[in-house]
Amino acid sequence: MTSSMTAHTQLLHSLFEAALDVCQPAHCVPKHMPQPCSGRTIVIGAGRAAAAMAQAIEQHWPDASLSGTVITESGYGRPCQSINVIEVSSQFPDRRNLAASQTILDQVSQLEACDQVIVLLSGGGSLLMSLPVDDLSITESLHIQQTLQQRGASVAELHTVRRHLSKINGGRLAAACYPAKVTSLLISDVPGNAISAIASGPTVGDPTTCADALAILDSYAITLSPNIRRQLSYNQFESIKPQDPRLQHCHTQLIATPQMALEAAAKRAHELGIKCLILSDSLEGEAKDMGTMMAGIARQIRYHEQPIKPPCVVLSGGNATVSAAQQGVTGPNVEYLLALALALQDVPGISAIACDSDGLDGNGEAGAIINEYSLSEAKEKGLRALEYLTRHDAHTFFSSIGQAVATGPTFTDISDFRAVFIDER
């Protein structure tokens, strides 16, 4: 690899680090904490960043009066003194998830108006804090969600269904806290930052209905048990609506977002003397299609200097998806990158990084990085890039050529991070 390629790799890694740093709970939680109250302060929450958020609360709280429970994914725990941290699976919720979620509901029951609840929510929260409605088993709940994802349901559709099949989501957690004051601090991994979609909105009113959820399930031909279908049909699982009086003492604050991460990366690029274009903080779609689309944008910049003149970096965020069943070790970011590399194999001077900000892309590492030599290096090793993309084994491809990005748990989650560097001709 040439010295210029090494410099480009270092640049892209630096941009990703800047994006992660600004959204670390230690930086963004303290300035949004509520003041102590005359009663009890209970801290609850769920998500990959929840334990780090709880730790930040403890480190800046003026006394030792806190109590509560947060649920996070295995490997994402952080040491806390007064707040109980429970690590469970977010991929396959089981009885541990149910027990931890029930513990949270029990802790906020029978509160008084002088009490307050601090709710810490981030990506993964709706699966980690899983407590299905009565008559819905955890097995059926998981089957519904996995099938929706495999059939290409959007993030909004997934959350609409989750809000109506849970005892916690769709404002139900806030209703359980009434009449206590509720302050929710949110790290967003949702395109557009819809607060009702972050962890499926446990502390905010839900404007969607059981009818909406049932229509989504039917549109994707999801098989439901007769009892669940009947109760959805008769609005037995209706969520809490925005005008509900039990939400009147609830305050919700976004403390870290994909846009904040992109702006931090752009600032780092400008500090390094590189022009930067933020394309969008909420791009969604099939990963390989997004890679092909981004290749077209990179070509336009490289050969026509539109809409920005190289050398430059193009940044984007959002949630790419892989709707096909996984056959190998893959994830949306590495499939995006592999498709991008294939579409740019005849274009020099382009490098790119794509990573999931939580440190786990699909069932592999955080992501990967490419340059103009990635495919030729793979070919020398006998690796056929298109075959790896076709069989959904992109993480294996990048690991084989030494271009995987491994961060481990990052303790934050602001969706995907993508940066494409286009050098001057």
DRENMAR-436728 format. One record per residue (C-alpha): residue number from 1; residue in one letter; y, x, z negated. Coordinates in nm, 3 decimals. Each point is the difference from the previous one (the first is absolute). Layout:
REM residues N
NODE|k|r|v|u|w
NODE|NUM|a|Y|X|Z;
...
***
This chain:
REM residues 425
NODE|k|r|v|u|w
NODE|1|m|0.000|0.000|0.000;
NODE|2|t|0.342|0.136|0.095;
NODE|3|s|0.276|0.060|-0.253;
NODE|4|s|0.192|-0.296|0.142;
NODE|5|m|-0.303|-0.225|-0.052;
NODE|6|t|-0.027|0.124|-0.358;
NODE|7|a|0.369|-0.079|-0.052;
NODE|8|h|-0.047|-0.350|0.142;
NODE|9|t|-0.298|-0.058|-0.228;
NODE|10|q|0.201|0.112|-0.301;
NODE|11|l|0.284|-0.232|0.105;
NODE|12|l|-0.227|-0.302|0.022;
NODE|13|h|-0.164|0.074|-0.335;
NODE|14|s|0.345|0.040|-0.155;
NODE|15|l|0.110|-0.341|0.130;
NODE|16|f|-0.309|-0.167|-0.145;
NODE|17|e|0.058|0.170|-0.335;
NODE|18|a|0.361|-0.120|-0.006;
NODE|19|a|-0.114|-0.357|0.069;
NODE|20|l|-0.252|0.011|-0.283;
NODE|21|d|0.236|0.166|-0.246;
NODE|22|v|0.274|-0.263|0.012;
NODE|23|c|-0.255|-0.275|-0.070;
NODE|24|q|-0.169|0.165|-0.297;
NODE|25|p|0.001|-0.231|-0.306;
NODE|26|a|0.149|0.278|-0.213;
NODE|27|h|0.310|-0.017|0.221;
NODE|28|c|0.034|-0.369|0.079;
NODE|29|v|-0.125|-0.182|-0.312;
NODE|30|p|0.239|0.120|-0.277;
NODE|31|k|0.322|-0.121|0.163;
NODE|32|h|-0.135|-0.355|0.033;
NODE|33|m|-0.151|-0.048|-0.346;
NODE|34|p|0.118|-0.300|-0.204;
NODE|35|q|0.144|0.042|-0.347;
NODE|36|p|-0.211|-0.054|-0.313;
NODE|37|c|-0.003|-0.357|-0.130;
NODE|38|s|-0.017|-0.152|-0.348;
NODE|39|g|-0.365|-0.092|0.042;
NODE|40|r|-0.299|0.173|0.153;
NODE|41|t|0.007|0.200|0.324;
NODE|42|i|-0.328|-0.016|0.188;
NODE|43|v|-0.061|0.214|0.307;
NODE|44|i|-0.254|-0.124|0.253;
NODE|45|g|-0.067|0.062|0.365;
NODE|46|a|-0.229|0.113|0.278;
NODE|47|g|0.001|0.233|0.297;
NODE|48|r|-0.063|0.360|0.095;
NODE|49|a|0.335|0.096|-0.151;
NODE|50|a|-0.031|-0.223|-0.308;
NODE|51|a|-0.120|0.268|-0.244;
NODE|52|a|0.271|0.245|0.107;
NODE|53|m|0.256|-0.279|-0.031;
NODE|54|a|-0.126|-0.081|-0.351;
NODE|55|q|0.021|0.367|-0.093;
NODE|56|a|0.362|0.011|0.119;
NODE|57|i|0.081|-0.307|-0.213;
NODE|58|e|-0.151|0.161|-0.309;
NODE|59|q|0.180|0.330|0.054;
NODE|60|h|0.341|-0.172|0.013;
NODE|61|w|-0.047|-0.287|-0.246;
NODE|62|p|0.215|0.049|-0.313;
NODE|63|d|-0.279|-0.074|-0.251;
NODE|64|a|-0.376|-0.041|-0.031;
NODE|65|s|-0.002|-0.381|0.005;
NODE|66|l|-0.169|-0.040|0.336;
NODE|67|s|-0.345|-0.145|0.060;
NODE|68|g|-0.188|-0.135|0.298;
NODE|69|t|-0.246|0.077|0.279;
NODE|70|v|0.026|0.122|0.357;
NODE|71|i|-0.279|0.014|0.257;
NODE|72|t|-0.018|0.279|0.254;
NODE|73|e|-0.247|0.140|0.248;
NODE|74|s|-0.258|0.255|-0.110;
NODE|75|g|0.162|0.344|0.017;
NODE|76|y|0.355|-0.136|-0.034;
NODE|77|g|0.013|-0.015|-0.379;
NODE|78|r|0.269|0.175|-0.202;
NODE|79|p|0.001|0.065|-0.375;
NODE|80|c|0.189|-0.259|-0.205;
NODE|81|q|0.038|-0.037|-0.376;
NODE|82|s|0.059|-0.372|-0.063;
NODE|83|i|-0.088|-0.158|0.332;
NODE|84|n|-0.368|-0.034|0.083;
NODE|85|v|-0.088|0.135|0.347;
NODE|86|i|-0.313|-0.142|0.160;
NODE|87|e|-0.140|0.164|0.314;
NODE|88|v|-0.210|-0.220|0.226;
NODE|89|s|-0.100|-0.028|0.364;
NODE|90|s|0.245|-0.144|0.252;
NODE|91|q|-0.245|0.008|0.290;
NODE|92|f|-0.270|-0.216|-0.159;
NODE|93|p|0.138|-0.198|-0.297;
NODE|94|d|-0.270|-0.069|-0.257;
NODE|95|r|-0.042|-0.126|-0.355;
NODE|96|r|0.215|0.286|-0.132;
NODE|97|n|0.292|-0.127|0.208;
NODE|98|l|-0.055|-0.352|-0.131;
NODE|99|a|-0.018|0.116|-0.361;
NODE|100|a|0.313|0.215|0.032;
NODE|101|s|0.190|-0.283|0.168;
NODE|102|q|-0.105|-0.245|-0.269;
NODE|103|t|0.121|0.249|-0.262;
NODE|104|i|0.345|-0.004|0.160;
NODE|105|l|0.012|-0.380|0.001;
NODE|106|d|-0.107|-0.009|-0.364;
NODE|107|q|0.273|0.249|-0.100;
NODE|108|v|0.279|-0.214|0.145;
NODE|109|s|-0.123|-0.330|-0.136;
NODE|110|q|0.189|-0.168|-0.285;
NODE|111|l|0.316|0.210|0.041;
NODE|112|e|0.334|-0.115|-0.137;
NODE|113|a|0.347|-0.013|0.151;
NODE|114|c|0.103|0.313|-0.193;
NODE|115|d|-0.278|0.203|0.165;
NODE|116|q|0.010|0.175|0.334;
NODE|117|v|-0.258|0.113|0.254;
NODE|118|i|0.047|0.296|0.235;
NODE|119|v|-0.222|-0.042|0.304;
NODE|120|l|-0.076|0.310|0.209;
NODE|121|l|-0.130|-0.069|0.350;
NODE|122|s|-0.088|0.217|0.298;
NODE|123|g|-0.238|0.020|0.293;
NODE|124|g|-0.357|-0.106|-0.070;
NODE|125|g|0.108|-0.224|-0.285;
NODE|126|s|-0.144|-0.324|0.136;
NODE|127|l|-0.353|0.144|0.026;
NODE|128|l|0.016|0.200|-0.322;
NODE|129|m|0.126|-0.297|-0.201;
NODE|130|s|-0.263|-0.241|0.130;
NODE|131|l|-0.073|-0.320|-0.182;
NODE|132|p|-0.125|-0.265|0.245;
NODE|133|v|0.059|-0.368|-0.060;
NODE|134|d|-0.275|-0.195|-0.172;
NODE|135|d|-0.311|-0.057|0.214;
NODE|136|l|0.082|0.299|0.223;
NODE|137|s|-0.228|0.295|-0.065;
NODE|138|i|0.125|0.355|0.036;
NODE|139|t|-0.259|0.044|0.276;
NODE|140|e|0.133|-0.292|0.205;
NODE|141|s|0.360|0.105|-0.065;
NODE|142|l|-0.070|0.351|0.125;
NODE|143|h|-0.190|-0.130|0.303;
NODE|144|i|0.295|-0.223|0.097;
NODE|145|q|0.249|0.286|-0.021;
NODE|146|q|-0.216|0.255|0.179;
NODE|147|t|-0.079|-0.242|0.282;
NODE|148|l|0.368|-0.086|0.045;
NODE|149|q|0.084|0.370|0.031;
NODE|150|q|-0.284|0.066|0.245;
NODE|151|r|0.114|-0.288|0.219;
NODE|152|g|0.356|0.126|0.019;
NODE|153|a|0.187|-0.219|-0.248;
NODE|154|s|0.357|0.112|-0.065;
NODE|155|v|0.121|0.125|-0.337;
NODE|156|a|0.195|-0.325|-0.047;
NODE|157|e|-0.310|-0.209|0.072;
NODE|158|l|-0.213|0.202|-0.242;
NODE|159|h|0.250|-0.047|-0.280;
NODE|160|t|0.039|-0.372|0.065;
NODE|161|v|-0.373|-0.043|-0.051;
NODE|162|r|-0.008|0.226|-0.307;
NODE|163|r|0.284|-0.191|-0.167;
NODE|164|h|-0.206|-0.321|0.015;
NODE|165|l|-0.334|0.137|-0.110;
NODE|166|s|0.114|0.184|-0.313;
NODE|167|k|0.085|-0.091|-0.359;
NODE|168|i|0.264|0.276|-0.005;
NODE|169|n|0.168|0.021|0.341;
NODE|170|g|0.251|-0.240|0.150;
NODE|171|g|0.224|-0.012|-0.310;
NODE|172|r|-0.281|-0.088|-0.240;
NODE|173|l|0.042|0.316|-0.210;
NODE|174|a|0.369|-0.078|-0.060;
NODE|175|a|-0.087|-0.356|-0.094;
NODE|176|a|-0.246|0.135|-0.255;
NODE|177|c|0.277|0.214|-0.154;
NODE|178|y|0.238|-0.296|-0.050;
NODE|179|p|0.230|-0.030|-0.199;
NODE|180|a|0.033|0.379|-0.029;
NODE|181|k|0.238|0.193|0.222;
NODE|182|v|-0.181|0.169|0.291;
NODE|183|t|0.128|0.311|0.179;
NODE|184|s|-0.207|0.107|0.300;
NODE|185|l|0.041|0.350|0.145;
NODE|186|l|-0.149|0.031|0.347;
NODE|187|i|-0.096|0.297|0.217;
NODE|188|s|-0.037|-0.158|0.343;
NODE|189|d|-0.270|0.081|0.253;
NODE|190|v|0.069|-0.320|0.193;
NODE|191|p|0.182|-0.007|0.337;
NODE|192|g|0.328|-0.182|-0.054;
NODE|193|n|-0.036|0.029|-0.381;
NODE|194|a|-0.087|-0.367|-0.047;
NODE|195|i|-0.028|-0.017|-0.378;
NODE|196|s|-0.250|-0.286|0.017;
NODE|197|a|-0.236|0.234|0.190;
NODE|198|i|0.019|0.304|-0.231;
NODE|199|a|-0.319|-0.029|-0.207;
NODE|200|s|-0.004|-0.360|0.134;
NODE|201|g|0.304|-0.100|-0.206;
NODE|202|p|-0.132|-0.062|-0.353;
NODE|203|t|0.350|-0.044|-0.148;
NODE|204|v|0.193|-0.173|0.280;
NODE|205|g|-0.010|-0.349|0.143;
NODE|206|d|-0.212|-0.059|0.307;
NODE|207|p|0.137|-0.222|0.279;
NODE|208|t|-0.338|-0.019|0.179;
NODE|209|t|-0.254|-0.270|-0.073;
NODE|210|c|-0.373|-0.059|-0.030;
NODE|211|a|0.019|-0.159|0.345;
NODE|212|d|0.146|0.325|0.138;
NODE|213|a|-0.279|0.203|-0.158;
NODE|214|l|-0.270|-0.234|0.132;
NODE|215|a|0.150|0.006|0.350;
NODE|216|i|-0.013|0.382|-0.002;
NODE|217|l|-0.362|0.000|-0.119;
NODE|218|d|-0.098|-0.247|0.269;
NODE|219|s|0.188|0.187|0.274;
NODE|220|y|-0.217|0.306|-0.070;
NODE|221|a|-0.317|-0.211|-0.038;
NODE|222|i|-0.055|0.106|-0.360;
NODE|223|t|-0.300|-0.168|-0.161;
NODE|224|l|0.086|-0.163|-0.333;
NODE|225|s|-0.224|-0.159|-0.258;
NODE|226|p|0.039|-0.382|0.008;
NODE|227|n|0.155|-0.009|-0.347;
NODE|228|i|0.272|0.258|0.081;
NODE|229|r|0.081|-0.176|0.328;
NODE|230|r|0.028|-0.334|-0.179;
NODE|231|q|0.231|0.133|-0.269;
NODE|232|l|0.225|0.170|0.253;
NODE|233|s|0.010|-0.322|0.202;
NODE|234|y|0.111|-0.196|-0.307;
NODE|235|n|0.257|0.261|-0.112;
NODE|236|q|-0.193|0.085|-0.315;
NODE|237|f|0.089|0.368|0.037;
NODE|238|e|0.371|-0.043|0.059;
NODE|239|s|0.218|0.299|-0.090;
NODE|240|i|0.321|0.000|-0.206;
NODE|241|k|0.302|-0.102|0.207;
NODE|242|p|0.339|0.180|-0.001;
NODE|243|q|0.179|-0.286|-0.178;
NODE|244|d|-0.249|-0.017|-0.286;
NODE|245|p|0.191|0.011|-0.334;
NODE|246|r|-0.250|0.249|-0.142;
NODE|247|l|0.151|0.262|0.234;
NODE|248|q|0.358|-0.040|-0.124;
NODE|249|h|-0.011|0.310|-0.223;
NODE|250|c|-0.165|0.224|0.261;
NODE|251|h|0.177|0.294|0.162;
NODE|252|t|-0.153|0.201|0.284;
NODE|253|q|0.120|0.342|0.115;
NODE|254|l|-0.118|0.211|0.294;
NODE|255|i|0.015|0.358|-0.126;
NODE|256|a|-0.161|0.187|0.293;
NODE|257|t|-0.045|-0.110|0.361;
NODE|258|p|-0.116|0.142|0.334;
NODE|259|q|0.363|0.017|0.113;
NODE|260|m|0.094|0.214|-0.299;
NODE|261|a|-0.282|0.239|0.090;
NODE|262|l|0.110|0.022|0.363;
NODE|263|e|0.361|0.060|-0.099;
NODE|264|a|-0.107|0.281|-0.233;
NODE|265|a|-0.201|0.158|0.282;
NODE|266|a|0.296|-0.038|0.237;
NODE|267|k|0.227|0.167|-0.255;
NODE|268|r|-0.244|0.292|-0.025;
NODE|269|a|-0.008|0.031|0.379;
NODE|270|h|0.380|0.008|0.020;
NODE|271|e|0.008|0.266|-0.273;
NODE|272|l|-0.230|0.207|0.219;
NODE|273|g|0.226|-0.049|0.302;
NODE|274|i|-0.223|-0.248|0.183;
NODE|275|k|0.130|-0.326|0.147;
NODE|276|c|-0.191|-0.305|-0.116;
NODE|277|l|-0.062|-0.355|0.121;
NODE|278|i|-0.145|-0.263|-0.234;
NODE|279|l|-0.184|-0.227|0.237;
NODE|280|s|-0.108|-0.264|-0.254;
NODE|281|d|-0.127|-0.036|-0.355;
NODE|282|s|-0.234|-0.286|0.090;
NODE|283|l|-0.205|0.074|0.312;
NODE|284|e|-0.333|-0.181|-0.001;
NODE|285|g|-0.288|-0.025|0.241;
NODE|286|e|-0.331|0.148|0.107;
NODE|287|a|0.017|0.371|-0.076;
NODE|288|k|-0.111|0.136|0.336;
NODE|289|d|0.237|-0.236|0.185;
NODE|290|m|0.287|0.120|-0.218;
NODE|291|g|-0.092|0.361|0.081;
NODE|292|t|0.013|-0.072|0.372;
NODE|293|m|0.334|-0.177|-0.040;
NODE|294|m|0.146|0.290|-0.199;
NODE|295|a|-0.114|0.240|0.272;
NODE|296|g|0.214|-0.195|0.248;
NODE|297|i|0.303|0.033|-0.226;
NODE|298|a|-0.062|0.373|-0.045;
NODE|299|r|-0.026|0.047|0.377;
NODE|300|q|0.332|-0.180|0.052;
NODE|301|i|0.169|0.229|-0.250;
NODE|302|r|-0.165|0.315|0.133;
NODE|303|y|0.076|-0.058|0.369;
NODE|304|h|0.304|-0.230|0.000;
NODE|305|e|0.169|0.074|-0.334;
NODE|306|q|0.004|-0.372|-0.086;
NODE|307|p|0.074|-0.150|-0.249;
NODE|308|i|0.057|0.337|-0.168;
NODE|309|k|0.027|0.357|0.126;
NODE|310|p|-0.266|0.250|-0.107;
NODE|311|p|-0.067|0.196|-0.210;
NODE|312|c|-0.037|-0.298|-0.230;
NODE|313|v|-0.232|-0.191|-0.229;
NODE|314|v|-0.093|-0.368|0.037;
NODE|315|l|-0.100|-0.169|-0.328;
NODE|316|s|-0.178|-0.328|-0.058;
NODE|317|g|-0.178|-0.191|-0.275;
NODE|318|g|-0.200|-0.318|-0.037;
NODE|319|n|-0.368|-0.081|-0.001;
NODE|320|a|-0.223|0.086|0.293;
NODE|321|t|-0.344|-0.161|0.002;
NODE|322|v|-0.351|0.065|0.126;
NODE|323|s|-0.148|-0.341|0.063;
NODE|324|a|-0.340|0.121|0.123;
NODE|325|a|-0.277|0.064|-0.249;
NODE|326|q|0.004|0.364|-0.110;
NODE|327|q|-0.287|0.210|0.131;
NODE|328|g|0.107|0.337|-0.131;
NODE|329|v|0.267|0.152|-0.220;
NODE|330|t|0.327|-0.141|0.128;
NODE|331|g|0.330|-0.163|-0.088;
NODE|332|p|0.302|-0.151|0.176;
NODE|333|n|0.213|0.314|-0.017;
NODE|334|v|-0.258|0.236|0.146;
NODE|335|e|-0.092|-0.248|0.273;
NODE|336|y|0.370|-0.033|0.083;
NODE|337|l|0.029|0.380|0.019;
NODE|338|l|-0.310|0.048|0.211;
NODE|339|a|0.117|-0.265|0.248;
NODE|340|l|0.343|0.164|0.004;
NODE|341|a|-0.152|0.341|0.073;
NODE|342|l|-0.214|-0.138|0.281;
NODE|343|a|0.299|-0.171|0.161;
NODE|344|l|0.209|0.320|-0.025;
NODE|345|q|-0.257|0.258|0.104;
NODE|346|d|0.206|0.100|0.304;
NODE|347|v|0.334|0.011|-0.186;
NODE|348|p|0.107|0.325|-0.172;
NODE|349|g|0.219|0.044|-0.306;
NODE|350|i|-0.105|-0.300|-0.206;
NODE|351|s|-0.144|0.002|-0.352;
NODE|352|a|-0.062|-0.288|-0.238;
NODE|353|i|-0.117|-0.094|-0.348;
NODE|354|a|-0.132|-0.335|-0.119;
NODE|355|c|-0.114|-0.068|-0.355;
NODE|356|d|-0.056|-0.285|-0.239;
NODE|357|s|0.248|0.053|-0.280;
NODE|358|d|-0.253|-0.077|-0.274;
NODE|359|g|-0.214|0.298|0.103;
NODE|360|l|-0.289|-0.197|0.147;
NODE|361|d|-0.011|-0.107|0.366;
NODE|362|g|-0.287|-0.239|0.055;
NODE|363|n|-0.310|0.171|-0.136;
NODE|364|g|0.129|0.356|0.037;
NODE|365|e|0.281|0.235|-0.101;
NODE|366|a|0.371|-0.082|0.016;
NODE|367|g|0.031|0.061|0.373;
NODE|368|a|0.040|0.282|0.249;
NODE|369|i|0.237|0.201|0.214;
NODE|370|i|-0.011|0.084|0.372;
NODE|371|n|0.170|0.237|0.240;
NODE|372|e|-0.020|0.063|0.374;
NODE|373|y|-0.309|0.219|-0.048;
NODE|374|s|-0.207|-0.238|-0.211;
NODE|375|l|-0.212|-0.137|0.283;
NODE|376|s|-0.056|0.334|0.170;
NODE|377|e|-0.111|0.153|-0.332;
NODE|378|a|-0.238|-0.292|-0.048;
NODE|379|k|-0.139|0.042|0.350;
NODE|380|e|-0.071|0.368|-0.067;
NODE|381|k|-0.211|-0.114|-0.296;
NODE|382|g|-0.186|-0.250|0.214;
NODE|383|l|0.173|-0.303|-0.151;
NODE|384|r|0.084|-0.293|0.227;
NODE|385|a|0.306|-0.172|-0.147;
NODE|386|l|-0.049|-0.330|0.182;
NODE|387|e|-0.354|-0.032|-0.133;
NODE|388|y|0.123|0.042|-0.358;
NODE|389|l|0.267|-0.265|0.056;
NODE|390|t|-0.247|-0.240|0.162;
NODE|391|r|-0.250|0.023|-0.283;
NODE|392|h|0.273|-0.013|-0.267;
NODE|393|d|-0.062|0.345|-0.146;
NODE|394|a|0.349|0.147|0.021;
NODE|395|h|0.002|0.160|-0.346;
NODE|396|t|-0.310|0.200|0.094;
NODE|397|f|0.176|0.116|0.319;
NODE|398|f|0.308|0.130|-0.179;
NODE|399|s|-0.200|0.162|-0.278;
NODE|400|s|-0.206|0.180|0.264;
NODE|401|i|0.311|0.159|0.155;
NODE|402|g|0.172|0.072|-0.332;
NODE|403|q|0.286|-0.246|0.043;
NODE|404|a|-0.077|-0.251|-0.276;
NODE|405|v|0.266|-0.066|-0.263;
NODE|406|a|-0.146|-0.031|-0.350;
NODE|407|t|0.235|-0.089|-0.286;
NODE|408|g|-0.227|-0.165|-0.254;
NODE|409|p|0.152|-0.293|-0.191;
NODE|410|t|0.378|-0.002|0.051;
NODE|411|f|0.073|-0.262|-0.272;
NODE|412|t|0.224|-0.198|0.234;
NODE|413|d|-0.058|-0.228|0.298;
NODE|414|i|0.263|-0.081|0.261;
NODE|415|s|-0.231|-0.072|0.298;
NODE|416|d|-0.059|0.237|0.291;
NODE|417|f|0.225|0.296|0.076;
NODE|418|r|0.028|0.124|0.358;
NODE|419|a|0.215|0.277|0.143;
NODE|420|v|0.002|0.132|0.357;
NODE|421|f|0.182|0.323|0.081;
NODE|422|i|0.115|0.045|0.362;
NODE|423|d|0.113|0.350|0.091;
NODE|424|e|0.261|0.075|0.262;
NODE|425|r|-0.117|0.090|0.351;
***
